[in-house]
């Protein structure tokens, strides 16, 4: 049983840089302790930070969001780096929140696949549409950025994705997919402002983005990182701006400041394939990708068919299960394709073929018909010699 202490709504103690960030003001009032516990936020990872929660005082929060808006406008290559905390208000649980803290929500979808994007997913998508957010590194697997209308082509689902059969969820001690890790390294160097939202920064490999961003800012290269969460993180004292609040509250204030949408982008959050890329029947599409899922050069070859009708056989093109075949079983009510694969799993001599239902998000098909994606995660299976 975790110990909950009575001493709440008292000022946080510590250096002002850890409370407000390097670009904050030493004159700002400290955040308040709104929930106090001795429980560790991420047991087995960084044992330093507890799951205690803090909130900036309202007048300070307004000042911080104004500074955040200015930093975003100054940035040329702004990148988001999000953890489980951005999705908790959709009803998807996280790892670091206490069972009694503010981060919890009463909303619980029937299935994680039914979860809908939060206000924060929508505001980040609106930032992207305005050209103010160039890339998003997503620790979560939930597809909520895409449901808000964020383009798949600019999203790195570094820890795996529920809606991408080529990118299964990476276990805690698992290997990151090589191409996605290389993409992360590219943006680690390229971004000039990093928005760190809802992650405990407890030592994941991808947390290197925050370390690098802060190091470059100290040398006068880029604007550094902005960390938004209710709990302390190990990177608080070195970030450019530290905001203690729920992410939705900060994003709502940011939306007011920059006149951003707080609902899904109407033209990006629906399956809307161009008429000329529709095949002869429903769920058949014409795409500029080859039989390995690689994008074709313009006019280099005829468009290929992608047939996702029920009972069609497809093959995974990338990742741990590249080459594995699956059968299309039907569609989710939102339009995602349910595909039954068989994977060779196990270790050493104890390997076996295991059935596994995976989902292909409709946004992969939508992006493929427009030629927006660098590759396609599944293609139709073609017998050798055909």
C-alpha positions as CSV (number, residue, x, y, z in Angstrom):
1,X,0.0,0.0,0.0
2,X,1.5,3.3,-1.1
3,X,1.8,6.0,1.6
4,X,-0.2,9.1,0.8
5,X,0.8,12.1,2.8
6,X,-1.5,14.9,3.9
7,X,0.9,17.7,3.1
8,X,-0.5,18.9,-0.2
9,X,-0.9,22.3,-1.8
10,X,2.4,23.5,-0.4
11,X,5.1,25.0,-2.6
12,X,7.5,22.7,-4.3
13,X,11.0,22.9,-2.8
14,X,14.1,23.0,-5.0
15,X,16.1,25.2,-7.5
16,X,14.0,27.5,-9.7
17,X,15.6,26.0,-12.8
18,X,14.1,22.6,-11.9
19,X,10.7,24.2,-11.4
20,X,10.6,26.5,-14.4
21,X,13.5,25.6,-16.8
22,X,16.6,27.5,-18.0
23,X,14.5,30.1,-19.9
24,X,12.0,30.5,-17.1
25,X,12.1,33.3,-14.5
26,X,13.5,33.0,-11.0
27,X,10.7,35.4,-9.9
28,X,7.9,33.0,-10.8
29,X,6.1,31.4,-7.9
30,X,6.9,27.7,-7.4
31,X,4.5,24.9,-8.4
32,X,2.3,23.5,-5.7
33,X,2.4,19.9,-4.5
34,X,-1.1,18.5,-5.4
35,X,-0.5,14.9,-4.6
36,X,2.2,13.4,-2.5
37,X,3.3,9.8,-2.3
38,X,6.5,7.7,-1.7
39,X,5.6,5.3,-4.5
40,X,8.1,5.2,-7.4
41,X,6.8,6.5,-10.8
42,X,8.4,3.7,-12.8
43,X,9.5,0.8,-10.6
44,X,12.5,-0.9,-12.2
45,X,13.6,2.2,-14.1
46,X,14.7,5.5,-12.6
47,X,14.2,4.9,-8.9
48,X,14.7,8.6,-8.1
49,X,11.3,10.1,-9.0
50,X,8.2,9.3,-7.1
51,X,4.6,9.5,-8.5
52,X,4.0,12.7,-6.6
53,X,2.2,15.4,-8.7
54,X,2.7,19.1,-8.9
55,X,0.8,21.9,-10.6
56,X,1.9,25.4,-11.7
57,X,-0.1,28.2,-10.1
58,X,-2.6,29.6,-12.6
59,X,-0.9,33.0,-13.2
60,X,2.5,31.3,-13.7
61,X,1.0,28.7,-16.1
62,X,-0.3,31.5,-18.3
63,X,3.1,33.0,-18.5
64,X,4.7,29.7,-19.3
65,X,2.3,29.0,-22.1
66,X,3.0,32.4,-23.6
67,X,6.7,31.7,-23.6
68,X,6.0,28.2,-25.1
69,X,4.0,29.9,-27.9
70,X,6.9,32.2,-28.6
71,X,9.4,29.4,-28.7
72,X,7.2,27.4,-31.1
73,X,6.9,30.4,-33.4
74,X,10.7,31.0,-33.3
75,X,11.4,27.3,-34.1
76,X,12.0,26.0,-37.6
77,X,12.1,22.3,-36.9
78,X,9.9,21.7,-33.9
79,X,9.5,18.0,-32.9
80,X,7.1,16.4,-30.3
81,X,8.2,13.6,-28.1
82,X,5.2,12.0,-26.3
83,X,4.7,9.4,-23.7
84,X,1.7,7.6,-22.1
85,X,0.6,10.8,-20.3
86,X,-0.7,12.4,-23.5
87,X,-3.3,9.6,-23.8
88,X,-4.5,9.1,-20.3
89,X,-7.5,11.4,-20.8
90,X,-8.6,9.1,-23.6
91,X,-8.9,6.2,-21.1
92,X,-5.7,4.4,-22.1
93,X,-3.7,3.7,-18.9
94,X,-0.1,4.7,-18.4
95,X,2.7,3.3,-16.3
96,X,3.8,6.1,-14.1
97,X,0.6,7.7,-12.7
98,X,-0.5,6.9,-9.2
99,X,-3.8,5.1,-8.8
100,X,-5.0,8.2,-6.9
101,X,-3.5,11.1,-8.8
102,X,-4.9,13.7,-11.1
103,X,-3.6,12.0,-14.3
104,X,-6.2,9.3,-14.0
105,X,-9.5,9.6,-16.0
106,X,-12.9,7.9,-15.6
107,X,-13.2,7.5,-19.4
108,X,-12.6,3.9,-20.3
109,X,-13.1,2.7,-23.9
110,X,-14.5,-0.8,-24.4
111,X,-11.2,-1.6,-26.2
112,X,-8.0,0.3,-26.6
113,X,-8.8,0.2,-30.4
114,X,-12.0,2.3,-29.6
115,X,-10.1,5.1,-27.9
116,X,-10.4,8.5,-29.4
117,X,-7.8,11.3,-29.6
118,X,-7.4,13.8,-26.8
119,X,-7.5,17.5,-27.1
120,X,-3.7,17.4,-27.0
121,X,-3.5,15.1,-30.0
122,X,-5.8,17.5,-31.9
123,X,-3.8,20.6,-31.0
124,X,-0.5,19.0,-32.0
125,X,-2.1,18.0,-35.3
126,X,-3.3,21.6,-35.8
127,X,0.3,22.8,-35.1
128,X,1.4,20.5,-37.8
129,X,-1.2,21.8,-40.3
130,X,0.1,25.3,-39.6
131,X,3.7,24.3,-40.3
132,X,4.7,24.8,-36.7
133,X,5.3,21.1,-35.8
134,X,7.5,19.1,-38.3
135,X,7.8,15.7,-36.7
136,X,6.4,13.6,-33.9
137,X,8.2,10.8,-32.0
138,X,5.5,8.7,-30.3
139,X,6.3,6.2,-27.5
140,X,2.7,5.1,-27.4
141,X,1.2,2.4,-29.7
142,X,-2.4,3.8,-29.8
143,X,-2.9,5.4,-33.2
144,X,-4.4,8.5,-31.5
145,X,-2.3,11.0,-33.4
146,X,-3.5,9.6,-36.7
147,X,-7.1,9.5,-35.5
148,X,-6.7,13.3,-34.9
149,X,-5.5,13.7,-38.5
150,X,-1.7,13.8,-37.9
151,X,0.1,12.4,-41.1
152,X,1.6,8.9,-40.7
153,X,4.5,10.0,-42.9
154,X,5.7,12.4,-40.1
155,X,5.2,10.1,-37.2
156,X,7.8,7.8,-35.7
157,X,6.1,5.1,-33.6
158,X,9.5,4.1,-32.1
159,X,8.2,1.6,-29.5
160,X,5.7,-0.2,-31.9
161,X,2.2,0.4,-33.1
162,X,-1.2,-1.4,-32.8
163,X,-2.1,-0.3,-36.3
164,X,1.1,-1.3,-38.2
165,X,1.7,-5.1,-38.6
166,X,5.3,-4.4,-39.5
167,X,5.9,-2.6,-36.2
168,X,4.9,-4.9,-33.3
169,X,5.0,-3.5,-29.8
170,X,8.6,-3.5,-28.4
171,X,8.9,-5.2,-25.1
172,X,10.8,-3.4,-22.3
173,X,14.0,-5.3,-23.1
174,X,13.3,-5.6,-26.8
175,X,15.1,-4.2,-29.8
176,X,14.0,-1.0,-31.6
177,X,13.4,-1.4,-35.3
178,X,16.6,-0.3,-37.1
179,X,15.0,2.1,-39.6
180,X,12.9,3.8,-36.9
181,X,15.9,4.2,-34.6
182,X,17.9,5.7,-37.4
183,X,15.0,8.1,-38.1
184,X,15.0,9.0,-34.4
185,X,18.7,9.8,-34.5
186,X,18.1,12.0,-37.6
187,X,15.6,14.1,-35.7
188,X,17.6,14.0,-32.5
189,X,20.2,16.1,-34.4
190,X,17.7,18.0,-36.7
191,X,15.1,19.4,-34.3
192,X,15.6,22.9,-32.9
193,X,12.8,22.6,-30.3
194,X,11.6,19.5,-28.6
195,X,8.1,19.3,-26.9
196,X,8.3,16.6,-24.3
197,X,4.8,15.7,-23.2
198,X,3.7,13.1,-20.7
199,X,6.8,11.0,-20.4
200,X,8.6,10.2,-17.1
201,X,12.0,10.2,-18.9
202,X,12.9,7.2,-16.9
203,X,15.7,5.9,-19.1
204,X,14.3,4.7,-22.4
205,X,16.7,4.7,-25.3
206,X,14.6,7.3,-27.1
207,X,15.0,9.7,-24.1
208,X,18.4,10.6,-25.7
209,X,16.4,13.2,-27.8
210,X,15.9,15.3,-24.6
211,X,19.5,15.0,-23.5
212,X,20.8,16.0,-26.9
213,X,18.4,18.9,-27.3
214,X,19.4,20.4,-23.9
215,X,23.1,20.0,-24.6
216,X,22.8,21.8,-28.0
217,X,20.8,24.6,-26.4
218,X,23.6,25.2,-23.8
219,X,25.9,25.7,-26.8
220,X,23.5,28.2,-28.4
221,X,22.3,25.7,-30.9
222,X,18.5,25.5,-31.0
223,X,15.9,26.4,-28.4
224,X,16.2,23.2,-26.2
225,X,13.3,21.2,-24.8
226,X,10.0,22.0,-23.1
227,X,8.9,19.3,-20.6
228,X,5.2,19.1,-19.7
229,X,4.0,16.7,-17.0
230,X,2.6,16.5,-13.5
231,X,5.5,14.5,-12.1
232,X,9.2,15.4,-11.8
233,X,11.6,14.0,-14.3
234,X,15.4,13.6,-14.2
235,X,15.8,16.2,-17.0
236,X,13.9,19.1,-15.3
237,X,16.9,21.2,-14.4
238,X,18.5,21.2,-17.9
239,X,15.4,21.8,-20.0
240,X,14.6,25.2,-21.5
241,X,11.0,25.4,-20.0
242,X,9.4,23.2,-17.4
243,X,5.6,23.2,-17.1
244,X,3.9,21.3,-14.3
245,X,0.3,20.7,-15.4
246,X,-1.9,18.2,-17.3
247,X,-1.0,18.2,-21.0
248,X,-4.6,18.9,-22.0
249,X,-4.7,22.1,-19.9
250,X,-1.4,23.3,-21.4
251,X,-2.5,22.5,-25.0
252,X,-5.9,24.2,-24.4
253,X,-4.1,27.4,-23.4
254,X,-1.7,27.0,-26.3
255,X,-4.6,26.6,-28.7
256,X,-6.1,29.9,-27.4
257,X,-2.7,31.6,-27.7
258,X,-2.0,30.4,-31.3
259,X,-5.7,30.0,-32.5
260,X,-5.4,26.2,-33.0
261,X,-8.0,23.5,-33.5
262,X,-9.0,21.4,-30.4
263,X,-10.9,18.8,-32.4
264,X,-9.7,16.4,-35.1
265,X,-8.7,18.0,-38.4
266,X,-11.8,17.4,-40.6
267,X,-9.9,16.6,-43.8
268,X,-7.3,14.4,-42.2
269,X,-9.2,12.2,-39.7
270,X,-11.4,10.3,-42.2
271,X,-10.7,7.7,-44.8
272,X,-10.8,9.7,-48.0
273,X,-9.1,7.9,-50.9
274,X,-8.9,9.9,-54.2
275,X,-11.4,8.5,-56.7
276,X,-8.7,7.7,-59.3
277,X,-6.9,5.5,-56.8
278,X,-10.0,3.3,-56.0
279,X,-10.0,-0.1,-57.6
280,X,-12.9,-1.9,-59.3
281,X,-14.4,-3.1,-56.0
282,X,-14.5,-1.8,-52.5
283,X,-11.3,-2.3,-50.5
284,X,-9.2,-2.6,-53.7
285,X,-6.8,0.3,-54.3
286,X,-4.2,1.5,-56.8
287,X,-0.9,2.5,-55.2
288,X,2.5,3.7,-56.4
289,X,4.4,1.0,-54.5
290,X,6.1,-2.2,-55.7
291,X,5.6,-5.8,-54.5
292,X,8.1,-5.2,-51.7
293,X,6.3,-2.2,-50.4
294,X,8.9,0.3,-51.7
295,X,7.7,3.6,-53.2
296,X,7.9,3.7,-57.0
297,X,9.5,6.7,-58.7
298,X,7.0,8.9,-60.5
299,X,6.1,7.3,-63.9
300,X,8.7,4.5,-63.4
301,X,6.1,1.7,-63.4
302,X,2.4,1.2,-63.5
303,X,0.4,1.5,-60.2
304,X,0.1,-1.8,-58.3
305,X,-3.1,-3.2,-56.8
306,X,-3.6,-3.5,-53.1
307,X,-6.5,-5.9,-52.5
308,X,-7.7,-5.8,-48.9
309,X,-11.0,-7.6,-49.5
310,X,-11.9,-10.4,-47.0
311,X,-9.9,-13.6,-47.4
312,X,-7.1,-12.0,-49.5
313,X,-3.6,-13.0,-48.5
314,X,-1.0,-10.3,-47.6
315,X,2.6,-10.3,-46.6
316,X,4.5,-8.1,-44.0
317,X,7.3,-6.2,-45.7
318,X,9.4,-4.9,-42.8
319,X,10.4,-5.6,-39.2
320,X,10.6,-8.6,-37.0
321,X,8.0,-10.6,-38.9
322,X,8.9,-9.5,-42.5
323,X,7.7,-12.1,-45.0
324,X,5.0,-13.6,-42.7
325,X,1.7,-14.1,-44.4
326,X,-1.8,-13.2,-43.2
327,X,-5.4,-13.4,-44.3
328,X,-7.7,-10.3,-44.2
329,X,-10.6,-11.2,-41.9
330,X,-12.6,-8.0,-42.2
331,X,-12.8,-4.5,-40.9
332,X,-13.0,-2.6,-37.6
333,X,-16.0,-0.3,-37.5
334,X,-13.6,2.7,-37.9
335,X,-12.4,1.2,-41.2
336,X,-9.1,-0.5,-40.0
337,X,-8.3,-3.9,-41.5
338,X,-8.2,-7.0,-39.3
339,X,-5.6,-9.5,-40.5
340,X,-4.8,-12.9,-39.1
341,X,-1.1,-13.7,-39.4
342,X,0.9,-16.7,-38.4
343,X,4.3,-16.0,-36.8
344,X,7.2,-18.3,-36.1
345,X,7.9,-17.6,-32.4
346,X,9.8,-19.1,-29.5
347,X,13.4,-19.8,-28.8
348,X,15.9,-22.5,-29.9
349,X,14.2,-25.8,-30.7
350,X,11.0,-24.7,-29.1
351,X,9.6,-22.7,-32.0
352,X,6.1,-22.9,-33.3
353,X,3.7,-21.1,-35.6
354,X,1.4,-18.9,-33.6
355,X,-1.8,-17.2,-35.0
356,X,-1.8,-13.4,-34.3
357,X,-4.6,-10.9,-35.2
358,X,-3.1,-7.6,-36.2
359,X,-4.6,-4.4,-37.5
360,X,-3.7,-2.2,-40.4
361,X,-4.8,1.4,-39.8
362,X,-6.9,3.0,-42.6
363,X,-4.4,5.9,-42.6
364,X,-1.7,3.5,-44.1
365,X,-4.0,2.8,-47.0
366,X,-5.0,6.5,-47.4
367,X,-1.4,7.6,-47.3
368,X,-0.3,4.9,-49.8
369,X,-2.9,5.9,-52.4
370,X,-1.5,9.4,-52.3
371,X,2.1,8.2,-52.4
372,X,2.8,10.0,-49.1
373,X,4.5,7.1,-47.3
374,X,8.2,6.0,-47.6
375,X,7.0,2.4,-47.7
376,X,3.9,0.2,-47.2
377,X,3.9,-2.3,-44.2
378,X,1.9,-5.0,-46.1
379,X,1.4,-6.0,-49.7
380,X,-0.5,-8.7,-51.4
381,X,1.2,-12.1,-51.3
382,X,2.3,-13.2,-54.8
383,X,3.3,-16.8,-55.5
384,X,6.9,-17.3,-56.7
385,X,7.0,-17.1,-60.5
386,X,3.8,-15.1,-60.8
